[in-house]
């Protein structure tokens, strides 16, 4: 699990650099398009009145064309999608029930505790070797073996809080993507609308509504991209939060069983055996 997390985060900076390069390339393309705009306007003025100066309509079935038409800010949305995919894979692996609450370990550990086959040192060694979140919670109870139940429960609460924080790690990334994605799309749309109106003010757009329609369509691609990233991020955030809550509830139930076994109220010292009473020997009466 930790090895996978380190591998994922090792590649994230490279993905960020790639996104920055794409944004720079798109900015260069935008500058070239702005320089070539007067020439396109003159050529369209000489052509037929019904022909569009911006070429064919926007196609949402061609990804590369959509990215090119949406503008430089669309690459920030693509970067958010990369982050969403990377952290989804990481959380999907890390929050597997077999890794958080391994059934063989839990079943054998509780069985040996009930039967008294483990002492404090042996039980703590098993928890450290397993190193799963539920084993960390069990270890919190084992370290207070033989103490009052209130003290054991407090140790379990502290260990459970640390395990819960590890399970909820990186979940804020989904919330951030779900919040930032639509805002990036809205900003891209606003900037695209401003650029469209600037182009229309320069060109002779009287009687040619296709210029305005094409510019608005390109600007709205940013909003569509932001929503396309934010909606899955919101769904994944709710899904992983609910999964973590279910795992925490189950760990709490199992930890309570360990508390009931190792608390001082349950650990009773062995009772000394009572000495066997000797029966007085009968004295044979002389006949």
LINFEN-V222048 format. One record per residue. N is the residue number from 1. PHI is phi in degrees with one decimal (* if undefined). PSI is psi as a letter, one per 40 degrees, with the letter a starting at -180 (* if undefined). Layout:
BEGIN
n;phi;psi
N;PHI;PSI
N;PHI;PSI
END
This chain:
BEGIN
n;phi;psi
1;*;d
2;-67.2;d
3;-65.9;d
4;-64.9;d
5;-62.2;d
6;-65.9;d
7;-66.2;d
8;-62.7;d
9;-74.1;e
10;-70.1;d
11;-90.3;e
12;-61.2;d
13;-60.9;d
14;-66.7;d
15;-63.9;d
16;-63.6;d
17;-63.5;d
18;-63.3;d
19;-65.3;d
20;-64.0;d
21;-62.3;d
22;-62.0;d
23;-63.8;d
24;-64.8;d
25;-63.7;d
26;-67.4;d
27;-63.4;d
28;-64.5;d
29;-64.3;d
30;-66.2;d
31;-65.1;d
32;-62.9;d
33;-65.0;d
34;-67.8;d
35;-69.1;d
36;-81.6;e
37;-62.7;d
38;-60.4;d
39;-65.8;d
40;-66.8;d
41;-66.7;d
42;-67.2;d
43;-66.8;d
44;-72.3;d
45;-68.0;d
46;-77.8;d
47;-80.5;a
48;-70.8;i
49;-65.7;d
50;-85.9;e
51;-81.9;h
52;-84.3;h
53;-75.7;e
54;-101.5;e
55;79.2;a
56;-70.5;i
57;-67.1;i
58;-69.2;h
59;-111.4;h
60;-92.4;e
61;-94.5;e
62;-114.2;h
63;-59.2;d
64;-65.4;d
65;-70.2;d
66;-62.1;d
67;-63.4;d
68;-68.8;d
69;-78.1;d
70;-71.3;d
71;112.1;i
72;-61.8;d
73;-67.9;e
74;-65.6;d
75;-72.9;d
76;-66.3;d
77;-66.5;d
78;-64.6;d
79;-61.1;d
80;-61.5;d
81;-66.7;d
82;-62.8;d
83;-61.0;d
84;-62.5;d
85;-66.0;d
86;-62.7;d
87;-73.9;d
88;-65.7;d
89;-63.8;d
90;-64.4;d
91;-70.9;d
92;-63.7;d
93;-79.7;d
94;-70.4;d
95;-99.2;e
96;-66.3;h
97;-63.8;d
98;-65.8;d
99;-90.2;d
100;-81.1;d
101;-129.8;g
102;-68.4;h
103;-62.6;d
104;-58.8;d
105;-65.0;d
106;-63.7;d
107;-64.1;d
108;-69.3;d
109;-65.2;d
110;-66.2;d
111;-64.1;d
112;-67.9;d
113;-66.3;d
114;-63.7;d
115;-82.2;e
116;73.8;f
117;-84.9;e
118;-122.9;h
119;-100.1;a
120;-63.5;d
121;-65.9;d
122;-66.1;d
123;-64.8;d
124;-65.6;d
125;-64.5;d
126;-63.3;d
127;-66.3;d
128;-67.8;d
129;-67.6;d
130;-71.5;d
131;62.2;f
132;-85.3;i
133;-56.9;d
134;-69.2;d
135;-68.1;d
136;-64.4;d
137;-68.1;d
138;-60.8;d
139;-62.6;d
140;-61.8;d
141;-76.3;d
142;-66.2;d
143;-64.0;d
144;-105.9;f
145;-57.7;h
146;83.0;e
147;-87.0;i
148;-59.3;i
149;-60.3;d
150;-64.0;d
151;-68.9;d
152;-66.3;d
153;-63.9;d
154;-65.6;d
155;-65.2;d
156;-66.3;d
157;-63.4;d
158;-64.2;d
159;-65.9;d
160;-66.3;d
161;-66.2;d
162;-66.1;d
163;-65.7;d
164;-65.8;d
165;-62.5;d
166;-68.1;d
167;-69.9;d
168;-88.6;e
169;-63.9;i
170;71.7;e
171;-68.9;d
172;-69.3;e
173;-64.0;d
174;-64.1;d
175;-65.3;d
176;-66.0;d
177;-64.8;d
178;-65.4;d
179;-89.5;d
180;-78.6;d
181;-54.0;d
182;-63.1;d
183;-67.3;d
184;-63.7;d
185;-63.5;d
186;-66.0;d
187;-64.1;d
188;-61.7;d
189;-66.1;d
190;-62.6;d
191;-64.1;d
192;-65.3;d
193;-66.3;d
194;-62.3;d
195;-64.0;d
196;-64.5;d
197;-67.2;d
198;-65.6;d
199;-66.2;d
200;-68.1;d
201;-67.8;d
202;-78.3;d
203;-80.8;i
204;-85.9;g
205;-97.2;e
206;-69.0;h
207;76.3;e
208;-130.8;g
209;-70.1;e
210;-65.6;d
211;-64.0;d
212;-67.0;d
213;-65.5;d
214;-65.3;d
215;-66.3;d
216;-66.0;d
217;-63.1;d
218;-65.7;d
219;-66.4;d
220;-72.9;e
221;-60.9;d
222;-66.4;d
223;-63.4;d
224;-63.1;d
225;-66.1;d
226;-62.7;d
227;-69.5;d
228;-64.3;d
229;-88.8;d
230;-71.3;d
231;-65.7;d
232;-61.9;d
233;-63.6;d
234;-64.7;d
235;-64.6;d
236;-66.1;d
237;-62.4;d
238;-65.3;d
239;-64.1;d
240;-70.3;d
241;-63.8;d
242;-65.6;d
243;-66.8;d
244;-62.6;d
245;-62.1;d
246;-64.5;d
247;-65.9;d
248;-65.5;d
249;-63.0;d
250;-68.2;d
251;-63.5;d
252;-64.2;d
253;-66.1;d
254;-68.8;d
255;-65.9;d
256;-64.5;d
257;-67.5;d
258;-66.8;d
259;-60.4;d
260;-65.3;d
261;-88.4;d
262;-96.9;e
263;-68.3;i
264;-63.6;d
265;-68.5;d
266;-99.7;d
267;-79.6;h
268;-102.1;h
269;-67.2;i
270;-63.6;h
271;-77.4;h
272;-67.5;i
273;-75.3;h
274;-74.6;h
275;-65.0;i
276;-70.7;h
277;-78.7;h
278;-87.6;h
279;-77.2;h
280;-65.5;h
281;-71.5;h
282;-70.7;h
283;-91.2;h
284;-73.0;h
285;-79.3;h
286;-71.5;h
287;-67.7;*
END
